[in-house]
Amino acid sequence: MENRNKGRGGPLSRRSFFRLAGKTGGAAGAVVATSACEGQPAGGNGWVPEQYNAKGNFPVQVRGRVPIDPANLSIVRDDRKCILCGQCAEACDHVQSVMGHYRLPLIDTIPCVDCGQCSLWCPSAAITERDDSTRLLRAIADKTLHVVVQMAPSTRVALGEDFGLPVGTNVEGQQIAALRKLGVDAVFDTNFSADLTIMEEATELVGRIAGKGRETLPQFTSCCPGWVRFCEMFYPDMIPHLSSAKSPMTMMGAMIKTHYADRKGIDPAKIVSVAIMPCTAKKSEAARPEMNGAGRQLGRPEIRDIDIVLTTRELARMIKAAGIDLTALPPESCDGLLSEYTGAGAIFGNTGGVMEAAVRTAYFLATNRRPPDALLEWQPVRGLKGLKEASVAIPGVGDVRVAIVSGLGNARQILDRVRSGAKPWHFIEVMACPGGCIAGGGQPRSAVPPSDTIRQARSGAIYSVDERATIRLSHENGEIKAVYESYLGRPNSELAHHLLHTGYTDRSMHVATGNRRD
Amino acid sequence: MSKGVLVDLTKCVGCGSCTVACKMYNARSWIDDRAPSAGPSALLADENWTVVRKVTVDRDGGTPAWRFVKQQCLHCEQPACASACFARALQKTEDGPVVYYPNLCVGCRYCMVACPFDIPKYEWGRSLPLVTKCMMCASRIAEGQRPACVSVCPTGAMTFGDRGALLEQAHTTISGDDTYVKHIYGEKEAGGTSWIYISDVDFSKIGFKTGMTEKPLPSYTEKYTHLTPVVGGAWGLVLAGLYVFNKRKKTVSKRDVDARAAAGTGEGDGTGTGDRP
């Protein structure tokens, strides 16, 4: 460098070079030092939804989100996807009347009925079911295990939506085929155990009306785990009114590990009982400690009725992950023994469905006569209205008055009336999710939030199964009759009580409600 | 009028909306692997300006109770961090927030040492790290809006307003309800903070630093830090004096040597006085 400069004739010694550099640097430093502007303070370079940006201190109507216990067995949330739109809180507070319907401070639990409606409202799918699909894959991969799957009534009329089929397409046959392709060993239909539930629950109802427990009328249905949990937390005084019949899912689980295992000669401990459900609350229901009816009966209480519960959404993801085109599969049918179903069992997925099915059979149980045709198309209990009432004259019993609610916010209205002494009803069906299981918290997100159009289409698909069915009364189900003849004895028998009935727990000490009994 | 936030811990349900709002508004990343922003092990960190920590406490009867504690910078009335910062990178604004100017920060981290609540965090993972902490959404307050965390809270656990009015409100609440602890955290701690808390569980049981001084922390050092210009000036004078003294000493000794050489003693070479150029 020095040489080059010399060549040009400009003498630049090392000393003068450093002097020049020093002066330049010093000048630059002085400029920076004297002009050192504060610049912008840190933070504030992101965004929040517009409703939060107004001046003043007025509360924002739709704000925040629901609290979710990280230990919740049914639902989880990915904080990175949450945009604080407030929709989950809307669903929880205004539809389900859970969030905001307890006093603060909290006690030792985050009140949640696990219904999963928030996961259907969440626009960014930050809230989802707790994914248990890898547990099923592991079970399938283990050749020493016998994997038995049951599929709920509502899953077949919604699964197709995740494969581009029109809303309400019934893909029962393809769903069974897909499950077999995934590698499960047997597929049973929860529609069968819905019929079984009717046998138990209708017998119980007829018994209560006949006098054994009139004080516990009205009888409430108990197949919806979201509703059961809601009752245990907020209306523990109503627990005696709950039917002791388990849900179809857990009844099936108990039958699989006893009757099916026995018939097949399989060690029940080697059976993995899997349930495909439209519901997130079914995950926590399966984990309830008392849901080991089969295990207790066998003297091995570690055996669970249900080992894994997957939502319709999880099943759809598993089928896609396996590269199976559901729409192209030739339909298959379920394995025998625990799969035959009637139109009555099929309509369990609709609000009013359990009621219609139960009353059909209750009519028969009380009169020993076939119910009139009007009860096969019982319009007053159908439809998406949140609160429905009807009555039917049963000879020898009189007028049986029933009510049907879906959506826990609607349930509160009925419960408050029952609690205040108004008890004009004999039987009340409660479904936590508006519209019933067809719009359960584990169903495909085909509209966000779920719309009545979608509910109507799925509901219609379920009623058409009933219409087309040759047998529409649970007590005429051939496999049901066989199960009672060869195994259970009769409805509400001692064995049936051990396997198919359950008890409930007052959880109100964990939730500070205005209605708490202290 | 200085603003503040009143947190009623009995109303917090632990939904974590506030932590999400903070991440969104301040564009911070999620680092739940090393520092969760909610749950029992929630931890303030460079990316977590606010967290909601779940605490299980034993109540009087021995039954456990869940409480959720929102943590963030308390925005002291007289912040120690700002007093420790010689670059004026931390400043208490008239609105209340203690804000941080990254452009001014030299990275000395005195603020982190000074803070009695252990709030400022350092971006250890970055090659050009900055100090970070809650800004109380100063830019929103300047526009008449509430801090992001306050505006999203679904249960109304936080109230934003003039600090004086909030203190009054807090006093009314705790004196009218026996379940509350008769103490307003932040009313006097460290000379008072912009964020104040009321609770139904003893503050020491839910992770608050209790029994701390009510004197503003800067007041401990103010007396002598105010002497800094005097000390600096005096030191300059001392050094200048030494310089003049040394220079004169050199001149005198050179003159002596020169004088001796001129006298022709001839013994000057190599017997130097060490002042060769």
Interface residues (C-beta under 8 A of the other chain):
Chain A: A36 C37 E38 G39 Q40 P41 A42 G43 G44 N45 G46 W47 V48 Y52 N53 A54 K55 G56 N57 P59 V60 R63 G64 R65 V66 P67 I68 P70 D79 R80 C82 I83 L84 G86 A89 M99 G100 L104 P105 L106 I107 D108 T109 I110
Chain B: L9 T10 K11 C12 V13 G14 C15 G16 S17 T19 V20 A21 K23 M24 Y25 N26 A27 R28 W30 D32 S37 A38 G39 W49 T56 T63 P64 A65 W66 R67 F68 R88 V99 Y100 Y101 P102 N103 L104 L130 T132 M135 C137 A138 S139 R140 E143 G144 Q145 R146 A148 S151 V152 C153 P154 T155 G156 T159 F160 G161 D200
